[in-house]
Amino acid sequence: MTVSRIDARFAALKSENRAAFIAYVMAGDPDLDTTFEILKGLPAAGADLIELGFPFSDPMAEGPTIQHAAERSLKAGTKIRDVFELVRRFREVDETTPLILMGYMNPVEFLGYDAWAARMAQVGADGMIVVDCPPEEADGLADALDAQDVALIRLVTPTSDTERLKTLVKRTRGFVYYVSVTGVTGVKEINVAAIQDEVAKVREAAQLPVAVGFGIRTAERAAEVARIADGAVVGSALVDEIKLALSRSEALEPTKKLPDSQAASAKVLEKAAILAQAVRSAR
């Protein structure tokens, strides 16, 4: 189904007059089994779409939370083939929730555009966000993804002026990801009132749904975003729960420890459910 899964989900949400709750997790953090348990549980917790990060050693757009998640994943030995395998396993248990890969160009360049796009379609990934791929250099990747009917989803920032916006949305499919703050993920808190007009401008330019991310950590902020945008993306607030669960597990006596996978996935899904409910009840 690929990109049509994204289109169908946003169309359904529009008919229900509600925004999407989009949950981000890092593949392999702290291990692949934990990630899979989280992926399996996110739709029931209320995630309408899922972003799955693939680890990279130099995640330039990320704040400390996602940087540390990538480090934990790489330390655990996560490879790109493992990320694709996670998507394949997820599709065996969930055929309807859109799943988007998010990361950086280096692994894509290494594998090659055509091979990357074909593998995404094969395992059931619906779209891709590439943080460090400017539109002037994206035609090769966009062509490969289009051939597999996989969405290339663009980032638009507060510094994108009107002319730049036209360029950014030109080959975007699925939805546009609006970065609500200048800087990296998970550091600054969003000012929803300040971006309302910008979100409307991006939606008009792209003629696509607009999801807002970077800076959403609380249920209150998620609800505020859901009132003005088509989706609210939460990453750092969920990934923090993994770190906290690991810290709690390490502090317990050995006989009282929960398995890391069970403790971490439970905390992430609990947080996701709170945020999802806020988004669902916002309008």
C-alpha positions in Angstrom: 0.0 0.0 0.0 2.9 2.4 0.8 2.0 6.1 0.4 -1.7 5.3 0.1 -1.7 4.1 3.7 -0.7 7.6 4.8 -3.3 9.3 2.6 -6.0 7.0 3.9 -5.1 7.6 7.5 -5.2 11.4 7.2 -8.4 11.2 5.2 -10.0 9.2 7.9 -8.8 11.5 10.6 -10.2 14.5 8.7 -13.6 12.9 8.5 -13.4 12.5 12.3 -12.3 16.1 12.7 -9.2 15.2 14.7 -5.5 15.5 14.3 -3.0 12.6 14.1 -0.9 11.6 17.0 2.5 10.6 15.5 4.9 8.8 17.7 8.7 8.6 17.1 11.0 5.9 18.4 14.6 5.0 17.6 15.2 1.6 16.2 17.3 -0.6 18.4 17.1 1.6 21.5 18.1 0.0 23.8 17.7 -3.2 21.7 15.7 -4.5 18.8 13.3 -6.6 20.9 12.3 -3.6 22.9 11.7 -1.5 19.8 9.5 -4.2 18.4 7.4 -4.4 21.6 6.9 -0.7 21.4 6.0 -0.7 17.7 3.5 -3.4 18.3 1.9 -1.5 21.2 1.8 2.0 19.8 -1.4 1.7 17.7 -3.4 0.4 20.6 -1.9 3.2 22.7 -3.3 5.7 20.2 -0.6 6.3 17.7 -2.1 7.1 14.3 1.2 7.1 12.5 4.7 5.9 13.6 8.1 7.4 12.8 10.9 4.9 13.2 14.4 6.5 13.4 17.4 4.7 12.1 20.5 5.3 14.1 23.4 7.5 12.7 26.6 8.5 14.4 26.2 12.2 13.7 22.5 13.2 14.1 23.0 16.9 13.6 19.3 17.9 14.1 18.9 16.0 17.3 19.1 17.2 20.9 20.6 15.1 23.7 17.7 12.7 24.0 17.7 11.4 20.5 21.5 11.6 20.3 21.7 9.3 23.3 19.1 7.0 21.8 21.2 6.7 18.6 24.3 6.0 20.7 22.5 3.2 22.6 21.2 1.7 19.4 24.6 1.7 17.7 26.3 0.4 20.9 23.8 -2.5 20.8 24.9 -3.3 17.2 21.9 -2.1 15.2 22.4 -2.2 11.5 20.2 -0.8 8.7 19.1 -4.4 7.8 17.8 -4.7 11.3 15.7 -1.6 10.9 14.1 -3.0 7.7 13.5 -6.3 9.5 11.7 -4.4 12.3 9.4 -2.9 9.7 8.8 -6.3 8.2 7.9 -7.8 11.6 5.6 -4.9 12.3 3.7 -5.4 9.1 3.1 -9.0 10.0 1.0 -7.8 13.0 -0.3 -4.4 11.7 -1.3 -3.8 8.1 -2.9 -0.4 8.5 -0.8 1.9 10.6 1.5 4.1 8.5 5.1 3.7 9.3 7.7 6.3 8.3 11.5 5.9 8.5 13.4 9.0 9.7 17.1 9.6 9.6 20.1 10.9 7.6 21.5 10.5 4.1 24.7 8.6 4.8 23.1 5.1 5.1 20.9 5.8 2.1 23.8 6.8 -0.1 25.7 3.8 1.0 23.0 1.4 0.0 21.9 3.3 -3.1 18.7 5.1 -3.8 17.0 2.3 -5.9 18.0 -0.4 -3.5 16.9 1.6 -0.5 13.5 2.5 -2.0 12.9 -1.1 -3.1 13.7 -2.4 0.3 11.3 0.1 1.9 8.4 -1.0 -0.3 9.3 -4.6 0.2 9.0 -4.5 4.0 6.0 -2.2 4.1 7.4 1.2 5.0 5.2 4.1 3.7 7.4 7.1 3.7 10.7 8.6 4.6 12.0 11.8 6.3 15.6 12.6 5.5 16.8 15.4 7.7 20.0 16.4 5.8 18.7 16.1 2.2 18.2 19.5 0.6 15.6 19.6 -2.2 18.3 20.7 -4.7 20.0 17.3 -4.3 16.9 15.1 -3.8 15.8 14.3 -7.3 17.6 11.0 -7.4 16.1 9.8 -4.1 12.7 11.2 -4.9 12.6 9.4 -8.3 13.5 6.1 -6.6 10.9 6.5 -3.9 8.2 7.6 -6.4 8.9 4.5 -8.5 8.0 2.4 -5.4 5.1 4.7 -4.4 6.9 5.6 -1.1 6.5 9.1 0.2 9.4 11.5 0.6 8.2 13.8 3.4 9.8 17.2 3.7 10.8 19.3 6.7 9.8 22.9 6.7 11.2 25.3 9.3 10.3 28.7 10.8 13.1 30.2 8.7 11.6 28.9 5.3 10.4 31.9 3.5 7.7 32.0 0.8 10.0 31.2 -2.1 11.9 28.5 -0.2 8.6 27.0 0.8 7.6 26.5 -2.8 10.8 24.5 -3.4 10.4 22.4 -0.3 6.9 21.2 -1.0 7.4 20.5 -4.7 8.0 16.7 -4.4 6.6 16.1 -0.9 4.0 13.4 -0.5 1.9 12.1 2.4 2.3 15.1 4.6 4.6 18.0 5.5 6.6 18.0 8.7 6.7 21.5 10.2 9.6 22.0 12.6 8.1 24.3 15.2 11.3 25.7 16.7 14.7 26.7 15.5 17.4 24.4 16.8 17.5 20.7 17.7 14.9 18.3 18.9 13.7 18.0 22.4 15.3 21.2 23.8 13.0 24.2 23.3 9.3 24.2 24.1 6.9 25.0 21.3 4.9 28.3 21.2 1.8 27.2 19.5 0.3 30.7 19.1 3.4 31.8 17.2 3.2 29.1 14.6 -0.5 29.0 13.8 -0.3 31.3 10.8 2.8 29.5 9.5 1.1 26.1 9.7 -1.8 27.4 7.6 0.6 28.9 5.1 2.4 25.6 4.7 -0.8 23.7 4.3 -2.0 26.0 1.6 1.3 25.8 -0.3 1.6 22.1 -0.1 -2.1 21.1 -0.4 -1.2 18.3 2.1 -1.7 17.7 5.8 0.8 19.4 8.1 2.2 17.7 11.1 4.1 19.7 13.7 7.1 18.4 15.6 10.1 19.4 17.7 9.2 20.9 21.1 6.1 18.9 22.1 6.7 17.2 25.4 3.4 17.5 27.3 -0.2 16.5 26.8 -1.1 20.2 27.0 1.2 21.2 24.2 0.1 18.2 22.1 -3.5 19.2 22.4 -2.7 22.8 21.5 -0.9 21.6 18.3 -3.8 19.3 17.5 -6.1 22.3 17.3 -4.2 24.1 14.6 -2.4 21.3 12.7 -3.2 17.9 11.1 -0.8 16.0 13.3 1.4 16.3 16.4 4.7 14.5 16.4 6.3 13.5 19.7 9.7 11.9 19.9 12.0 13.0 22.8 9.3 12.7 25.4 8.8 9.1 24.5 12.5 8.3 24.1 13.1 9.8 27.5 10.9 7.1 29.0 13.3 4.4 27.8 16.3 6.1 29.5 14.3 6.5 32.7 13.1 2.9 32.6 16.7 1.7 32.1 17.9 3.8 35.0 15.1 2.5 37.3 15.9 -1.1 36.3 19.6 -0.6 37.1 18.8 0.8 40.5 16.7 -2.1 41.6 17.9 -5.2 43.4 18.7 -7.9 40.9 15.8 -10.1 42.2 13.3 -7.3 41.7 14.3 -6.2 38.3 11.9 -6.2 35.4 13.4 -7.3 32.0 14.6 -4.1 30.4 12.4 -4.7 27.4 9.2 -5.1 29.5 10.0 -2.0 31.7 11.0 0.3 28.8 8.2 -0.6 26.5 5.6 -0.3 29.2 6.7 3.2 30.1 6.8 4.4 26.5 3.3 3.0 25.8 2.0 4.6 29.0 3.3 8.0 28.0 2.1 7.6 24.4 -1.4 6.8 25.6 -1.5 10.0 27.6 -0.4 12.1 24.7 -2.6 10.3 22.2 -5.7 11.0 24.4 -4.8 14.7 24.6 -4.6 14.9 20.8 -7.8 12.9 20.3 -9.8 15.1 22.7 -8.3 18.4 21.6 -11.1 19.5 19.2 
